[in-house]
Amino acid sequence: MGVGIDRTGLIQAAQTGDPAAISGLLAVCQADARRYAWRHCQASDVDDAVQESLLVIARKVRALKAAAAFSSWLFTVIRRECLRLQRAMFRHEPLDDELAERQLASRSDGALRIDLTHALESLPAHYLEVVLLRDFEELTIAEIAERLGEPPGAVKSRPHRARALVREYLLGGDATIAGP
């Protein structure tokens, strides 16, 4: 991502905490972030890596020392997020579906409801919102994307990832699936 005069000014304005400049900077660098994530992430993690990386950029751009360092910083943040997602994917062995069913069936309905509530509450907000819209309001991916004002591709993998996190919580008893 080449830093031109306009982009440099946008970065400098974002460094002051200007919300419009931060928003503009994220919009300008999103395509570069996505291209870079495609090279460094599993295909299913690209949207999550880009979204999480842009959140980091938005929160920490004020700490950036020099506008000229923005591109390399952006790519470093994305690479770290891709690595974090890759490590998370391999953290647990997948459970046999039959074993999972037996574990869930051994719980009372009340206990299962409480565990499900806790699992949903532990989801990151962007996963919880999509799983509620998809599974409870029964919206399509296109309808969810329209409601959230995001491209369908950015929303498509979230219901699957959210369900996987809920399943992991229910089967593993992990109280902190949301991560850092």
Steps between C-alpha positions, in 0.01 A plus 500: 500500500672815385454797729416803289449860608124454559552176687776654712269784597225253584739298717619814679142612563412152630798518737336801665193288576272659238216245463427597138868464409521160674191382314638631171837338562337163571296527181810588296718220637233225508570372147875479569430327832278244328759426229771453759277279718424278199872427474553429871175351635288195441222601259236458772691740729551790257188696596562455871867591470421817305224605738704436814806669348303810405362517855857491634602772254205719602578459871876545479565737207563785746808314629654476152820706503537578129242507222756343266502187719126443460515248214751273668310529829172407327658193343659399831164523677333289230777239503472470880123464480532228233746314723272537802205361306712213368617410851141513627387265224748233604461546875237228539450160345163475327252286690324204348136600435369191676707575811383861492136391484548266797663776705219745427226240552636418846413850626159606626302745285539770766876455524531497122299824473721669758817376326367617162421843643853527642649380171309764304594772750867409465501555122668811361233757411542466121438123525210527744318754286526286187403174671194666654394646166562172316378238747232687696366753250569255213638768268703406193866599469399771250239638742748498788764675287246764398389556861861530619607710203781257414577297187355145505850354480591669828198341671495157335744310724388648830197275571715190449782634720252611768334156506842336523588719798168421669550128438854521639371679808223246558724197449818628654361693793731786405376816668707735284459423132495863390880531515706819521 
